[in-house]
C-alpha cells in the first residue's frame, strides 16, 4: 500500500492556541516561505548572497510592517506575532527569518516598547514624531531597518558601555565606531545602532539607539563573509567613521534605551524564533524522508526500522519540549518580569537554541549519508542551527551563567566572608 503524504504540523503545534489574527499572519508567512523562500534558500546559502527578493516579497505582503500599528498602516503585531512569524519563516529559510527578525525588532523597540516607557510629556511628544517618521518609511516606502549591535566585547552582553560613540552636535550626533556580524549589512536602508553618548564617565545608562541612514557619508560595509551557517544573512562589518545623523534618527528618547532593555528583556529572546522554525523543519524532513515523501526522491520508505522509529520519537520529544517553552514565553512575555519569569525566559531561549542543534544532528544521523548532500536541505538546517548557541547577547554559555547565578544569589548577594559574631548563620 502506498504511503499517503501527511500535512506538515503547525509551527505552534496546536493552532487553536493562537488568535485568528495570529493564525492568519502565520499562514501568510507559511505561504511565502513554502512557495518562494524555500526554493531559493539553497542557492543563497551556497553563494552567501542575500535574498533581496525575499525581503521585497515580505514588504509587498505587509509583513515588514508587522510591528507597526494599524492606525499607521501596519499589521499591529507585537512580540508574540513577531515570534510566531519568524518561527514560521525559519522553517523555510533560516537566514531570511533571522534578517526579518532584526528589522521587526527595530520597529518593536520604536513602537510598542517606547509606548510602555514612563516618558515625560515632552519626551512622549518627541517620540510620537519619531514614530511617525520611521513607521511611515517602513509602511509607505518599504524601508528596511537592520539592528547591528555586536562589537565582540563586554558591551554586547550589557557589561560595559558601547565602544561606538555618539558625540552630540547641533541638530544631531556624530557617530564613530564599528559593528561586527551586522545582519543585513549592505542591504538595509537604515542601521539601528546602539552607541554610547560621548560624555565623561559614560555608562550603559548613556546608551543611544540611532537609525543611521545607509547612504550617510562615511558609512561602509567591509570584510569577507564565508561562515559555517546563516550564510545568506551576509552579516559583514559595519564601519561608521564620524557619520553625521540628525536628531530625528533617535528610535528611543535619549538615555532611555537602558531602561527599556531592563524592562523588556524578552526582546533579547527573539533570536530563538528562527531556530524554533529550523528545528521544526528538520523534524518535518526526517519524517518525510523515512516515509518516502521527499519531492524529487524515489518513494523508498525507511520507517520500518526500530532504530529509526526510536530516533524520531526522541526528536519529537525534544521538539515538543522546546515548543512548549517557546510558546510560553512568546505568548505570555510581559514588561518588568520578576526573577522567576526572567529565568523561564532564559531557560526557554537556551532550550530552543540547543534543541535545534540537537534535533538537526539526530536528523542527520537518522536519515543517513544521503542527507549530507547539498541537494537536500538537512545539511543546511544543521549548519544554521549550530550557529544559534553562539549568538549574542544570550549565547548558550551566558544563559547558563545567568541562570545559575540568579538561582543561587539575590541581586545584592556576594560570597564575601561574614563574621560569625555579626551573623550566626555563618558559623
Secondary structure by P-SEA (a helix, b strand, c coil): ccbbbbcccccccccccccaaaaaaaaaaaaaaacccccaaaaaaaacccaaaaaaaaaaacccccccccccccccccaaaaaaaaaaaaaccaaaaaaaaaaaaaaaaaccccccccccaaaaaaaaaaaaaaaaaaaccbbbbbbbcccccccccccccccbbbbbcccbbbbbbcccccccccccccccccccccccccccccbbbbbcccccccccccccccccccccccccbbbbccccccccccccccccaaaaaaaccccccccaaaaaaaaaaaaaaaaaaaaccccccccccccccaaaaaaaaaaaaaaaaaaaaaaaaaacccccccaaaaaaaaaaaaaaaaaaaaaaaaaaaaacccccccccaaaaaaaaaaaccccccccaaaaaaaaaaaacccccccccccccccccccc
